[in-house]
Amino acid sequence: MNGFLASLHRPQATPTAGEARPFRRVAALFCGLLSCLLPGPAAGATPAWWAPSALLVQPEAATLYLGGRSGLVLATNRQGGDKGWTTQLSDSVTGLAWADQPARVLVTSADQSNTISILDPSTGGVLATWPAGHGVCSPVVSPGRKRLYVCNRFDHAIGVHALTDGQAWVHIPVLREPIAAALSPDERLLAVANHLPEGAANAPSVAAAVTLIDTGTDTVRTHIRLPNGSTSLQGIALSPSGAQCAVVHTLARFQVPTTQLEHGWMNVSALSLIDLPRGSLLATVLLDEPRRGAANPWAVAWSPDGRLLCVTHAGTHELSVIDAPALNARLATQPAGQLVPNLDFLRGIRHRVALPGKGPRALVVAGRQAYIAEFFSDTVSLVDLDQRAVSGRLALGTEAPPSLEREGERLFHDATISRQGWQSCASCHPDGRADGLNWDLLNDGIGNPKNTKSLVWSHQTPPAMSTGARTSAAQAVRAGLRHILFAVPDEAQAQAIEAYLRSLRPVRSPYLADGALAAPIKRGQRLFEDPQVGCAVCHPAPLFTDLKAHAVGTAGRGEAPGTRFDPPTLAECWRTAPYLHDGSAATLYEVLKTRNPEDRHGNTSHLNARELGDLAVYVLTL
């Protein structure tokens, strides 16, 4: 099974790709509309697993709405008991929102359809379906402005729709993969969490950012860069007063050799607080403890009174409940805008609640109760925030044993199989893809960091690692368990993880959604297949790699001249930036234009700017 939100990255546009963006938006809307006309799953069909991925509590009511990767949406009583209605949509649910006057449940769905469904909260009936951007998720309603904001994750933009008819009239470019958004109480600012860092991975500082959008002008006010190594941003939430924005993420120590795991030597989990009025980073604090990691923070939410800050830890199956006033009091003694590296900083003001289910992700807080969707257990746990204890659990009714690939997906995201719970496989490979960073792994020496590779088709395209240090993905999985998670390899676990990795499939490129790009794509394909250019020699279809090592003149610091590298598959190349083994090229255009010494990476020096752009945009469609 694929992750309910497939990651991707369209690099900063090549000349051709950049000019095509307006056409792509029109085409994406058309494709979304067309998908609405296609038949979905049979009525009443129930999947083996819901895989709950989104939660919504109806304001001033006793109803909880839940959406799953299976495409199911459920209305049920908050405290359990009788379920209300169940509606089957045609695609994975990536977000839920509530709209008043008239009352509606808004559902974003992505993977294939990329749509916004409008449901009747009483019956679950689908009242309308609106087309949206690629990878649409995290819907946010602005009641005063009668707007709906959505993260079009794979278009690297925020879409703005009219609540009345779904018309999309604004497309606001942000950074890389906007995955979550939150609106200030006065509706003047929209805070957006960009999932991954953009740009070259060998820069002195590599970090993802939070974008603040002025909703009055529909323009970006500022991008707030988080500390070096910040990646895999997930949840974002604004305090009830509107004074602070909280975002949770992984903080990678990627610029040192991976010699140990303890004490967060590789990855730590972080909470960053932003001073919203000033538009600046207040501080970043670590959610781990000295000998106990809190891997893969996923969602964050404030209590209605602003006194508690809650965080789900998808890797360690916990909920953190933090005393927000006490946290701010401690931060007042620290320099503003800095990382607080003390792993004891939250001692005495944070309580870790062990949850009964696996993979806690989506989170909502209503009154003094937290609701947590447990992705791999098909359950929702209720936590009493006064007692800091689990007070109930809603089962979705599925009892089928997990398939081998689903069990492998769970293990891939499970940090409890790692030493002290510091990280999971997904910490460096979110959604089975890449984190946008270079890592100095010890399998090929020290001092020669390599860019994280996507794991799509990893088993079909041996060897593993840029220099072929592992002869196969199977060997790499077992070595990763031993040398990255510092765990004793368990053969059953390794085989399950392999099943999950084998199930990963490339996602349709957003560049294919635009008919206006047909001519550049065709021209680029001819260049790609031209023996005089030579791209297809090392990257032949259908795997787009020849499974052989080549010296392409890109060896850098710590590597011998003439080092041979394994050409990666170009499948899903549009989402795997930065490029080359050392992540030194931010875009494919840069690979062809400036990172191709002596034409050893294809004969491209004779191509003009338009031809290079055509070639790059074709590769971005694979």
PyMOL commands that set and color helices and strands:
alter all, ss='L'
color gray80, all
select helices_A, chain A and resi 15-19+21-36+153-155+262-264+324-331+404-412+415-417+419-421+425-428+430-432+442-444+473-483+491-503+510-513+515-529+535-538+573-575+588-593+597-599+609-619
alter helices_A, ss='H'
color red, helices_A
select strands_A, chain A and resi 52-57+63-68+72-77+83-88+92-99+104-110+115-119+126-131+136-142+147-152+157-162+168-173+178-183+189-194+209-214+219-225+230-231+236-238+244-252+267-275+280-286+297-302+308-313+318-323+338-340+350-354+360-366+369-374+379-384+389-395+438-439+450-451
alter strands_A, ss='S'
color yellow, strands_A
deselect
rebuild
show_as cartoon
